[in-house]
Amino acid sequence: MELNIGAEDPVDSVMLHIRGSGDDVLTPVFRLAGALRCKVLDCAAGDLITPLETSGWHGFQQYRDSVVPPRH
């Protein structure tokens, strides 16, 4: 997970770049969003990701797996 906050002070947005697979990465993402009192936005789909609606994350993984060859 990579965290970008930009150069502005105060920080007005946070961008997370997530790499990897599985839903276990979403736990710290939602924990961080809760601590910051913000929402999780799927930038590719333009939809919110919630603990009950993770289709954006699953869709990204399916897309990634179709265009990036697996590492061996």
C-alpha positions in Angstrom: 0.0 0.0 0.0 1.4 3.4 -1.0 0.1 6.6 0.7 0.2 10.0 -1.1 -1.0 13.2 0.6 0.3 15.9 -1.8 2.2 19.0 -0.8 -0.6 21.2 0.5 -0.9 22.0 4.2 -3.3 21.2 5.6 -3.9 18.0 3.7 -7.2 17.9 2.0 -7.1 14.5 0.4 -5.3 11.1 0.7 -4.6 8.7 -2.1 -3.9 5.1 -1.5 -2.3 2.9 -4.1 -3.1 -0.7 -3.3 -1.1 -3.6 -4.7 -1.7 -7.3 -4.1 -4.7 -9.5 -3.8 -7.4 -10.6 -1.5 -9.9 -8.8 0.7 -7.5 -8.6 3.7 -6.1 -5.4 2.5 -9.5 -3.7 2.8 -9.4 -4.0 6.7 -6.6 -1.4 7.1 -8.1 0.8 4.3 -11.4 1.0 6.1 -9.7 1.4 9.5 -7.7 4.4 8.1 -10.8 5.9 6.5 -12.6 5.6 9.8 -9.8 7.3 11.7 -9.7 10.1 9.1 -13.6 10.3 9.0 -13.6 9.9 5.2 -15.0 7.5 2.6 -13.2 5.1 0.3 -13.5 5.9 -3.4 -12.7 3.6 -6.2 -11.1 6.0 -8.6 -11.4 3.6 -11.6 -15.1 3.1 -11.3 -16.0 6.4 -9.5 -18.0 4.5 -6.9 -17.6 4.2 -3.1 -16.2 1.0 -1.7 -17.8 0.0 1.6 -17.4 -3.0 3.8 -20.6 -4.4 2.3 -19.8 -3.3 -1.3 -16.4 -4.3 -2.5 -17.1 -5.0 -6.2 -14.8 -2.2 -7.3 -11.9 -3.9 -5.5 -12.8 -7.3 -7.0 -13.3 -5.8 -10.4 -9.8 -4.2 -10.3 -8.2 -7.5 -9.3 -10.0 -9.3 -12.2 -8.8 -6.6 -14.7 -5.3 -6.6 -13.3 -5.1 -10.4 -13.6 -6.3 -10.2 -17.2 -3.6 -7.7 -18.3 -0.6 -8.5 -16.1 1.0 -11.9 -16.4 1.3 -13.8 -13.1 4.8 -13.9 -11.5 6.4 -17.3 -11.0 
